[in-house]
């Protein structure tokens, strides 16, 4: 499980985009997002760099 801070995530649309991005990279992933703290907890079989690259490509580079 990874917990990532996504500083550019600021609204409900951002949350949906992050969830969609993770699910496109790993359909079996589980995503839990806390918007006020701008964190995403992601359970996935992906390695961390692949996950970070996918989120960065979607415009939500992890801090």
mmCIF file of the N, C-alpha and C atoms, coordinates in Angstrom:
data_MODEL
# 
_entry.id   MODEL 
# 
loop_
_atom_site.group_PDB 
_atom_site.id 
_atom_site.type_symbol 
_atom_site.label_atom_id 
_atom_site.label_alt_id 
_atom_site.label_comp_id 
_atom_site.label_asym_id 
_atom_site.label_entity_id 
_atom_site.label_seq_id 
_atom_site.pdbx_PDB_ins_code 
_atom_site.Cartn_x 
_atom_site.Cartn_y 
_atom_site.Cartn_z 
_atom_site.occupancy 
_atom_site.B_iso_or_equiv 
_atom_site.pdbx_formal_charge 
_atom_site.auth_seq_id 
_atom_site.auth_comp_id 
_atom_site.auth_asym_id 
_atom_site.auth_atom_id 
_atom_site.pdbx_PDB_model_num 
ATOM 1   N N  . UNK A 1 1  ? 0.847   -1.184 0.000   1.00 0.00 ? 1  UNK A N  1 
ATOM 2   C CA . UNK A 1 1  ? 0.000   0.000  0.000   1.00 0.00 ? 1  UNK A CA 1 
ATOM 3   C C  . UNK A 1 1  ? 0.884   1.235  0.000   1.00 0.00 ? 1  UNK A C  1 
ATOM 4   N N  . UNK A 1 2  ? 0.468   2.206  -0.776  1.00 0.00 ? 2  UNK A N  1 
ATOM 5   C CA . UNK A 1 2  ? 1.183   3.473  -0.859  1.00 0.00 ? 2  UNK A CA 1 
ATOM 6   C C  . UNK A 1 2  ? 0.280   4.591  -0.351  1.00 0.00 ? 2  UNK A C  1 
ATOM 7   N N  . UNK A 1 3  ? 0.846   5.522  0.382   1.00 0.00 ? 3  UNK A N  1 
ATOM 8   C CA . UNK A 1 3  ? 0.149   6.745  0.755   1.00 0.00 ? 3  UNK A CA 1 
ATOM 9   C C  . UNK A 1 3  ? 0.918   7.884  0.108   1.00 0.00 ? 3  UNK A C  1 
ATOM 10  N N  . UNK A 1 4  ? 0.246   8.570  -0.792  1.00 0.00 ? 4  UNK A N  1 
ATOM 11  C CA . UNK A 1 4  ? 0.890   9.642  -1.548  1.00 0.00 ? 4  UNK A CA 1 
ATOM 12  C C  . UNK A 1 4  ? 0.195   10.967 -1.299  1.00 0.00 ? 4  UNK A C  1 
ATOM 13  N N  . UNK A 1 5  ? 0.971   12.026 -1.203  1.00 0.00 ? 5  UNK A N  1 
ATOM 14  C CA . UNK A 1 5  ? 0.431   13.371 -1.121  1.00 0.00 ? 5  UNK A CA 1 
ATOM 15  C C  . UNK A 1 5  ? 0.378   13.939 -2.534  1.00 0.00 ? 5  UNK A C  1 
ATOM 16  N N  . UNK A 1 6  ? -0.809  14.425 -2.900  1.00 0.00 ? 6  UNK A N  1 
ATOM 17  C CA . UNK A 1 6  ? -1.023  14.974 -4.240  1.00 0.00 ? 6  UNK A CA 1 
ATOM 18  C C  . UNK A 1 6  ? -1.409  16.447 -4.100  1.00 0.00 ? 6  UNK A C  1 
ATOM 19  N N  . UNK A 1 7  ? -0.422  17.351 -4.048  1.00 0.00 ? 7  UNK A N  1 
ATOM 20  C CA . UNK A 1 7  ? -0.686  18.763 -3.767  1.00 0.00 ? 7  UNK A CA 1 
ATOM 21  C C  . UNK A 1 7  ? -1.616  19.460 -4.765  1.00 0.00 ? 7  UNK A C  1 
ATOM 22  N N  . UNK A 1 8  ? -1.679  18.969 -5.996  1.00 0.00 ? 8  UNK A N  1 
ATOM 23  C CA . UNK A 1 8  ? -2.512  19.622 -7.009  1.00 0.00 ? 8  UNK A CA 1 
ATOM 24  C C  . UNK A 1 8  ? -3.963  19.157 -6.991  1.00 0.00 ? 8  UNK A C  1 
ATOM 25  N N  . UNK A 1 9  ? -4.291  18.218 -6.118  1.00 0.00 ? 9  UNK A N  1 
ATOM 26  C CA . UNK A 1 9  ? -5.662  17.706 -6.014  1.00 0.00 ? 9  UNK A CA 1 
ATOM 27  C C  . UNK A 1 9  ? -6.460  18.665 -5.126  1.00 0.00 ? 9  UNK A C  1 
ATOM 28  N N  . UNK A 1 10 ? -7.509  19.280 -5.709  1.00 0.00 ? 10 UNK A N  1 
ATOM 29  C CA . UNK A 1 10 ? -8.203  20.323 -4.953  1.00 0.00 ? 10 UNK A CA 1 
ATOM 30  C C  . UNK A 1 10 ? -9.727  20.244 -4.969  1.00 0.00 ? 10 UNK A C  1 
ATOM 31  N N  . UNK A 1 11 ? -10.291 19.303 -5.734  1.00 0.00 ? 11 UNK A N  1 
ATOM 32  C CA . UNK A 1 11 ? -11.755 19.263 -5.829  1.00 0.00 ? 11 UNK A CA 1 
ATOM 33  C C  . UNK A 1 11 ? -12.240 17.846 -6.138  1.00 0.00 ? 11 UNK A C  1 
ATOM 34  N N  . UNK A 1 12 ? -13.537 17.696 -6.190  1.00 0.00 ? 12 UNK A N  1 
ATOM 35  C CA . UNK A 1 12 ? -14.133 16.403 -6.474  1.00 0.00 ? 12 UNK A CA 1 
ATOM 36  C C  . UNK A 1 12 ? -13.751 15.866 -7.845  1.00 0.00 ? 12 UNK A C  1 
ATOM 37  N N  . UNK A 1 13 ? -13.634 16.754 -8.814  1.00 0.00 ? 13 UNK A N  1 
ATOM 38  C CA . UNK A 1 13 ? -13.218 16.328 -10.151 1.00 0.00 ? 13 UNK A CA 1 
ATOM 39  C C  . UNK A 1 13 ? -11.806 15.753 -10.108 1.00 0.00 ? 13 UNK A C  1 
ATOM 40  N N  . UNK A 1 14 ? -10.944 16.377 -9.333  1.00 0.00 ? 14 UNK A N  1 
ATOM 41  C CA . UNK A 1 14 ? -9.572  15.882 -9.181  1.00 0.00 ? 14 UNK A CA 1 
ATOM 42  C C  . UNK A 1 14 ? -9.581  14.471 -8.587  1.00 0.00 ? 14 UNK A C  1 
ATOM 43  N N  . UNK A 1 15 ? -10.411 14.271 -7.577  1.00 0.00 ? 15 UNK A N  1 
ATOM 44  C CA . UNK A 1 15 ? -10.517 12.959 -6.930  1.00 0.00 ? 15 UNK A CA 1 
ATOM 45  C C  . UNK A 1 15 ? -10.911 11.908 -7.961  1.00 0.00 ? 15 UNK A C  1 
ATOM 46  N N  . UNK A 1 16 ? -11.919 12.200 -8.766  1.00 0.00 ? 16 UNK A N  1 
ATOM 47  C CA . UNK A 1 16 ? -12.386 11.261 -9.795  1.00 0.00 ? 16 UNK A CA 1 
ATOM 48  C C  . UNK A 1 16 ? -11.278 10.962 -10.804 1.00 0.00 ? 16 UNK A C  1 
ATOM 49  N N  . UNK A 1 17 ? -10.526 11.979 -11.187 1.00 0.00 ? 17 UNK A N  1 
ATOM 50  C CA . UNK A 1 17 ? -9.447  11.788 -12.153 1.00 0.00 ? 17 UNK A CA 1 
ATOM 51  C C  . UNK A 1 17 ? -8.346  10.901 -11.570 1.00 0.00 ? 17 UNK A C  1 
ATOM 52  N N  . UNK A 1 18 ? -7.990  11.128 -10.314 1.00 0.00 ? 18 UNK A N  1 
ATOM 53  C CA . UNK A 1 18 ? -6.971  10.306 -9.665  1.00 0.00 ? 18 UNK A CA 1 
ATOM 54  C C  . UNK A 1 18 ? -7.451  8.859  -9.580  1.00 0.00 ? 18 UNK A C  1 
ATOM 55  N N  . UNK A 1 19 ? -8.698  8.661  -9.150  1.00 0.00 ? 19 UNK A N  1 
ATOM 56  C CA . UNK A 1 19 ? -9.248  7.308  -9.055  1.00 0.00 ? 19 UNK A CA 1 
ATOM 57  C C  . UNK A 1 19 ? -9.231  6.621  -10.424 1.00 0.00 ? 19 UNK A C  1 
ATOM 58  N N  . UNK A 1 20 ? -9.660  7.325  -11.452 1.00 0.00 ? 20 UNK A N  1 
ATOM 59  C CA . UNK A 1 20 ? -9.703  6.772  -12.808 1.00 0.00 ? 20 UNK A CA 1 
ATOM 60  C C  . UNK A 1 20 ? -8.299  6.424  -13.299 1.00 0.00 ? 20 UNK A C  1 
ATOM 61  N N  . UNK A 1 21 ? -7.350  7.289  -13.035 1.00 0.00 ? 21 UNK A N  1 
ATOM 62  C CA . UNK A 1 21 ? -5.973  7.065  -13.462 1.00 0.00 ? 21 UNK A CA 1 
ATOM 63  C C  . UNK A 1 21 ? -5.407  5.797  -12.834 1.00 0.00 ? 21 UNK A C  1 
ATOM 64  N N  . UNK A 1 22 ? -5.620  5.641  -11.536 1.00 0.00 ? 22 UNK A N  1 
ATOM 65  C CA . UNK A 1 22 ? -5.115  4.454  -10.846 1.00 0.00 ? 22 UNK A CA 1 
ATOM 66  C C  . UNK A 1 22 ? -5.789  3.200  -11.385 1.00 0.00 ? 22 UNK A C  1 
ATOM 67  N N  . UNK A 1 23 ? -7.106  3.250  -11.558 1.00 0.00 ? 23 UNK A N  1 
ATOM 68  C CA . UNK A 1 23 ? -7.856  2.084  -12.040 1.00 0.00 ? 23 UNK A CA 1 
ATOM 69  C C  . UNK A 1 23 ? -7.475  1.721  -13.475 1.00 0.00 ? 23 UNK A C  1 
ATOM 70  N N  . UNK A 1 24 ? -7.136  2.708  -14.293 1.00 0.00 ? 24 UNK A N  1 
ATOM 71  C CA . UNK A 1 24 ? -6.693  2.414  -15.660 1.00 0.00 ? 24 UNK A CA 1 
ATOM 72  C C  . UNK A 1 24 ? -5.337  1.702  -15.650 1.00 0.00 ? 24 UNK A C  1 
ATOM 73  N N  . UNK A 1 25 ? -4.495  2.044  -14.691 1.00 0.00 ? 25 UNK A N  1 
ATOM 74  C CA . UNK A 1 25 ? -3.177  1.412  -14.585 1.00 0.00 ? 25 UNK A CA 1 
ATOM 75  C C  . UNK A 1 25 ? -3.269  0.034  -13.940 1.00 0.00 ? 25 UNK A C  1 
ATOM 76  N N  . UNK A 1 26 ? -4.211  -0.135 -12.996 1.00 0.00 ? 26 UNK A N  1 
ATOM 77  C CA . UNK A 1 26 ? -4.410  -1.410 -12.299 1.00 0.00 ? 26 UNK A CA 1 
ATOM 78  C C  . UNK A 1 26 ? -5.884  -1.525 -11.934 1.00 0.00 ? 26 UNK A C  1 
ATOM 79  N N  . UNK A 1 27 ? -6.622  -2.282 -12.711 1.00 0.00 ? 27 UNK A N  1 
ATOM 80  C CA . UNK A 1 27 ? -8.069  -2.401 -12.508 1.00 0.00 ? 27 UNK A CA 1 
ATOM 81  C C  . UNK A 1 27 ? -8.431  -2.984 -11.146 1.00 0.00 ? 27 UNK A C  1 
ATOM 82  N N  . UNK A 1 28 ? -7.517  -3.706 -10.522 1.00 0.00 ? 28 UNK A N  1 
ATOM 83  C CA . UNK A 1 28 ? -7.784  -4.327 -9.220  1.00 0.00 ? 28 UNK A CA 1 
ATOM 84  C C  . UNK A 1 28 ? -7.386  -3.415 -8.044  1.00 0.00 ? 28 UNK A C  1 
ATOM 85  N N  . UNK A 1 29 ? -6.879  -2.248 -8.330  1.00 0.00 ? 29 UNK A N  1 
ATOM 86  C CA . UNK A 1 29 ? -6.412  -1.342 -7.273  1.00 0.00 ? 29 UNK A CA 1 
ATOM 87  C C  . UNK A 1 29 ? -7.571  -0.848 -6.411  1.00 0.00 ? 29 UNK A C  1 
ATOM 88  N N  . UNK A 1 30 ? -7.239  -0.533 -5.184  1.00 0.00 ? 30 UNK A N  1 
ATOM 89  C CA . UNK A 1 30 ? -8.178  0.082  -4.249  1.00 0.00 ? 30 UNK A CA 1 
ATOM 90  C C  . UNK A 1 30 ? -7.648  1.473  -3.929  1.00 0.00 ? 30 UNK A C  1 
ATOM 91  N N  . UNK A 1 31 ? -8.535  2.476  -4.032  1.00 0.00 ? 31 UNK A N  1 
ATOM 92  C CA . UNK A 1 31 ? -8.111  3.860  -3.845  1.00 0.00 ? 31 UNK A CA 1 
ATOM 93  C C  . UNK A 1 31 ? -8.976  4.515  -2.773  1.00 0.00 ? 31 UNK A C  1 
ATOM 94  N N  . UNK A 1 32 ? -8.338  5.118  -1.787  1.00 0.00 ? 32 UNK A N  1 
ATOM 95  C CA . UNK A 1 32 ? -9.039  5.860  -0.744  1.00 0.00 ? 32 UNK A CA 1 
ATOM 96  C C  . UNK A 1 32 ? -8.406  7.247  -0.677  1.00 0.00 ? 32 UNK A C  1 
ATOM 97  N N  . UNK A 1 33 ? -9.220  8.276  -0.903  1.00 0.00 ? 33 UNK A N  1 
ATOM 98  C CA . UNK A 1 33 ? -8.694  9.634  -0.983  1.00 0.00 ? 33 UNK A CA 1 
ATOM 99  C C  . UNK A 1 33 ? -9.263  10.499 0.135   1.00 0.00 ? 33 UNK A C  1 
ATOM 100 N N  . UNK A 1 34 ? -8.371  11.276 0.749   1.00 0.00 ? 34 UNK A N  1 
ATOM 101 C CA . UNK A 1 34 ? -8.767  12.273 1.742   1.00 0.00 ? 34 UNK A CA 1 
ATOM 102 C C  . UNK A 1 34 ? -8.439  13.638 1.148   1.00 0.00 ? 34 UNK A C  1 
ATOM 103 N N  . UNK A 1 35 ? -9.451  14.280 0.602   1.00 0.00 ? 35 UNK A N  1 
ATOM 104 C CA . UNK A 1 35 ? -9.233  15.546 -0.103  1.00 0.00 ? 35 UNK A CA 1 
ATOM 105 C C  . UNK A 1 35 ? -8.682  16.650 0.803   1.00 0.00 ? 35 UNK A C  1 
ATOM 106 N N  . UNK A 1 36 ? -9.201  16.847 2.038   1.00 0.00 ? 36 UNK A N  1 
ATOM 107 C CA . UNK A 1 36 ? -8.645  17.929 2.857   1.00 0.00 ? 36 UNK A CA 1 
ATOM 108 C C  . UNK A 1 36 ? -7.135  17.811 3.101   1.00 0.00 ? 36 UNK A C  1 
ATOM 109 N N  . UNK A 1 37 ? -6.631  16.597 3.242   1.00 0.00 ? 37 UNK A N  1 
ATOM 110 C CA . UNK A 1 37 ? -5.188  16.433 3.461   1.00 0.00 ? 37 UNK A CA 1 
ATOM 111 C C  . UNK A 1 37 ? -4.433  16.178 2.159   1.00 0.00 ? 37 UNK A C  1 
ATOM 112 N N  . UNK A 1 38 ? -5.195  16.090 1.040   1.00 0.00 ? 38 UNK A N  1 
ATOM 113 C CA . UNK A 1 38 ? -4.625  15.878 -0.288  1.00 0.00 ? 38 UNK A CA 1 
ATOM 114 C C  . UNK A 1 38 ? -3.794  14.599 -0.349  1.00 0.00 ? 38 UNK A C  1 
ATOM 115 N N  . UNK A 1 39 ? -4.286  13.537 0.307   1.00 0.00 ? 39 UNK A N  1 
ATOM 116 C CA . UNK A 1 39 ? -3.580  12.270 0.304   1.00 0.00 ? 39 UNK A CA 1 
ATOM 117 C C  . UNK A 1 39 ? -4.429  11.181 -0.344  1.00 0.00 ? 39 UNK A C  1 
ATOM 118 N N  . UNK A 1 40 ? -3.726  10.240 -0.937  1.00 0.00 ? 40 UNK A N  1 
ATOM 119 C CA . UNK A 1 40 ? -4.369  9.080  -1.537  1.00 0.00 ? 40 UNK A CA 1 
ATOM 120 C C  . UNK A 1 40 ? -3.683  7.832  -0.994  1.00 0.00 ? 40 UNK A C  1 
ATOM 121 N N  . UNK A 1 41 ? -4.497  6.915  -0.479  1.00 0.00 ? 41 UNK A N  1 
ATOM 122 C CA . UNK A 1 41 ? -3.983  5.610  -0.054  1.00 0.00 ? 41 UNK A CA 1 
ATOM 123 C C  . UNK A 1 41 ? -4.385  4.628  -1.150  1.00 0.00 ? 41 UNK A C  1 
ATOM 124 N N  . UNK A 1 42 ? -3.376  3.976  -1.700  1.00 0.00 ? 42 UNK A N  1 
ATOM 125 C CA . UNK A 1 42 ? -3.602  3.139  -2.873  1.00 0.00 ? 42 UNK A CA 1 
ATOM 126 C C  . UNK A 1 42 ? -3.033  1.745  -2.629  1.00 0.00 ? 42 UNK A C  1 
ATOM 127 N N  . UNK A 1 43 ? -3.903  0.760  -2.721  1.00 0.00 ? 43 UNK A N  1 
ATOM 128 C CA . UNK A 1 43 ? -3.505  -0.649 -2.650  1.00 0.00 ? 43 UNK A CA 1 
ATOM 129 C C  . UNK A 1 43 ? -3.432  -1.146 -4.082  1.00 0.00 ? 43 UNK A C  1 
ATOM 130 N N  . UNK A 1 44 ? -2.242  -1.526 -4.525  1.00 0.00 ? 44 UNK A N  1 
ATOM 131 C CA . UNK A 1 44 ? -2.050  -1.903 -5.919  1.00 0.00 ? 44 UNK A CA 1 
ATOM 132 C C  . UNK A 1 44 ? -0.901  -2.887 -6.060  1.00 0.00 ? 44 UNK A C  1 
ATOM 133 N N  . UNK A 1 45 ? -0.902  -3.601 -7.158  1.00 0.00 ? 45 UNK A N  1 
ATOM 134 C CA . UNK A 1 45 ? 0.212   -4.493 -7.469  1.00 0.00 ? 45 UNK A CA 1 
ATOM 135 C C  . UNK A 1 45 ? 1.293   -3.761 -8.272  1.00 0.00 ? 45 UNK A C  1 
ATOM 136 N N  . UNK A 1 46 ? 1.025   -2.514 -8.642  1.00 0.00 ? 46 UNK A N  1 
ATOM 137 C CA . UNK A 1 46 ? 2.011   -1.712 -9.377  1.00 0.00 ? 46 UNK A CA 1 
ATOM 138 C C  . UNK A 1 46 ? 3.183   -1.353 -8.475  1.00 0.00 ? 46 UNK A C  1 
ATOM 139 N N  . UNK A 1 47 ? 4.353   -1.166 -9.080  1.00 0.00 ? 47 UNK A N  1 
ATOM 140 C CA . UNK A 1 47 ? 5.463   -0.643 -8.295  1.00 0.00 ? 47 UNK A CA 1 
ATOM 141 C C  . UNK A 1 47 ? 5.260   0.869  -8.134  1.00 0.00 ? 47 UNK A C  1 
ATOM 142 N N  . UNK A 1 48 ? 5.916   1.433  -7.150  1.00 0.00 ? 48 UNK A N  1 
ATOM 143 C CA . UNK A 1 48 ? 5.675   2.837  -6.812  1.00 0.00 ? 48 UNK A CA 1 
ATOM 144 C C  . UNK A 1 48 ? 6.004   3.789  -7.964  1.00 0.00 ? 48 UNK A C  1 
ATOM 145 N N  . UNK A 1 49 ? 7.081   3.529  -8.688  1.00 0.00 ? 49 UNK A N  1 
ATOM 146 C CA . UNK A 1 49 ? 7.459   4.452  -9.766  1.00 0.00 ? 49 UNK A CA 1 
ATOM 147 C C  . UNK A 1 49 ? 6.429   4.451  -10.889 1.00 0.00 ? 49 UNK A C  1 
ATOM 148 N N  . UNK A 1 50 ? 5.893   3.289  -11.225 1.00 0.00 ? 50 UNK A N  1 
ATOM 149 C CA . UNK A 1 50 ? 4.856   3.212  -12.262 1.00 0.00 ? 50 UNK A CA 1 
ATOM 150 C C  . UNK A 1 50 ? 3.626   3.992  -11.829 1.00 0.00 ? 50 UNK A C  1 
ATOM 151 N N  . UNK A 1 51 ? 3.251   3.853  -10.568 1.00 0.00 ? 51 UNK A N  1 
ATOM 152 C CA . UNK A 1 51 ? 2.110   4.581  -10.022 1.00 0.00 ? 51 UNK A CA 1 
ATOM 153 C C  . UNK A 1 51 ? 2.361   6.086  -10.060 1.00 0.00 ? 51 UNK A C  1 
ATOM 154 N N  . UNK A 1 52 ? 3.535   6.509  -9.608  1.00 0.00 ? 52 UNK A N  1 
ATOM 155 C CA . UNK A 1 52 ? 3.884   7.937  -9.623  1.00 0.00 ? 52 UNK A CA 1 
ATOM 156 C C  . UNK A 1 52 ? 3.873   8.497  -11.055 1.00 0.00 ? 52 UNK A C  1 
ATOM 157 N N  . UNK A 1 53 ? 4.406   7.726  -12.002 1.00 0.00 ? 53 UNK A N  1 
ATOM 158 C CA . UNK A 1 53 ? 4.432   8.180  -13.397 1.00 0.00 ? 53 UNK A CA 1 
ATOM 159 C C  . UNK A 1 53 ? 3.018   8.365  -13.945 1.00 0.00 ? 53 UNK A C  1 
ATOM 160 N N  . UNK A 1 54 ? 2.129   7.422  -13.651 1.00 0.00 ? 54 UNK A N  1 
ATOM 161 C CA . UNK A 1 54 ? 0.747   7.516  -14.139 1.00 0.00 ? 54 UNK A CA 1 
ATOM 162 C C  . UNK A 1 54 ? 0.065   8.755  -13.566 1.00 0.00 ? 54 UNK A C  1 
ATOM 163 N N  . UNK A 1 55 ? 0.250   9.004  -12.279 1.00 0.00 ? 55 UNK A N  1 
ATOM 164 C CA . UNK A 1 55 ? -0.368  10.175 -11.644 1.00 0.00 ? 55 UNK A CA 1 
ATOM 165 C C  . UNK A 1 55 ? 0.236   11.479 -12.172 1.00 0.00 ? 55 UNK A C  1 
ATOM 166 N N  . UNK A 1 56 ? 1.525   11.488 -12.386 1.00 0.00 ? 56 UNK A N  1 
ATOM 167 C CA . UNK A 1 56 ? 2.186   12.670 -12.927 1.00 0.00 ? 56 UNK A CA 1 
ATOM 168 C C  . UNK A 1 56 ? 1.686   12.966 -14.337 1.00 0.00 ? 56 UNK A C  1 
ATOM 169 N N  . UNK A 1 57 ? 1.547   11.930 -15.156 1.00 0.00 ? 57 UNK A N  1 
ATOM 170 C CA . UNK A 1 57 ? 1.029   12.103 -16.516 1.00 0.00 ? 57 UNK A CA 1 
ATOM 171 C C  . UNK A 1 57 ? -0.389  12.660 -16.516 1.00 0.00 ? 57 UNK A C  1 
ATOM 172 N N  . UNK A 1 58 ? -1.154  12.351 -15.455 1.00 0.00 ? 58 UNK A N  1 
ATOM 173 C CA . UNK A 1 58 ? -2.542  12.844 -15.350 1.00 0.00 ? 58 UNK A CA 1 
ATOM 174 C C  . UNK A 1 58 ? -2.605  14.257 -14.763 1.00 0.00 ? 58 UNK A C  1 
ATOM 175 N N  . UNK A 1 59 ? -1.448  14.796 -14.354 1.00 0.00 ? 59 UNK A N  1 
ATOM 176 C CA . UNK A 1 59 ? -1.410  16.157 -13.821 1.00 0.00 ? 59 UNK A CA 1 
ATOM 177 C C  . UNK A 1 59 ? -1.423  16.244 -12.317 1.00 0.00 ? 59 UNK A C  1 
ATOM 178 N N  . UNK A 1 60 ? -1.200  15.126 -11.636 1.00 0.00 ? 60 UNK A N  1 
ATOM 179 C CA . UNK A 1 60 ? -1.236  15.099 -10.172 1.00 0.00 ? 60 UNK A CA 1 
ATOM 180 C C  . UNK A 1 60 ? 0.056   14.482 -9.632  1.00 0.00 ? 60 UNK A C  1 
ATOM 181 N N  . UNK A 1 61 ? 1.147   15.172 -9.844  1.00 0.00 ? 61 UNK A N  1 
ATOM 182 C CA . UNK A 1 61 ? 2.451   14.669 -9.424  1.00 0.00 ? 61 UNK A CA 1 
ATOM 183 C C  . UNK A 1 61 ? 2.517   14.541 -7.905  1.00 0.00 ? 61 UNK A C  1 
ATOM 184 N N  . UNK A 1 62 ? 2.857   13.352 -7.421  1.00 0.00 ? 62 UNK A N  1 
ATOM 185 C CA . UNK A 1 62 ? 2.992   13.174 -5.966  1.00 0.00 ? 62 UNK A CA 1 
ATOM 186 C C  . UNK A 1 62 ? 4.158   13.994 -5.427  1.00 0.00 ? 62 UNK A C  1 
ATOM 187 N N  . UNK A 1 63 ? 3.976   14.505 -4.222  1.00 0.00 ? 63 UNK A N  1 
ATOM 188 C CA . UNK A 1 63 ? 5.043   15.285 -3.573  1.00 0.00 ? 63 UNK A CA 1 
ATOM 189 C C  . UNK A 1 63 ? 6.065   14.344 -2.974  1.00 0.00 ? 63 UNK A C  1 
# 
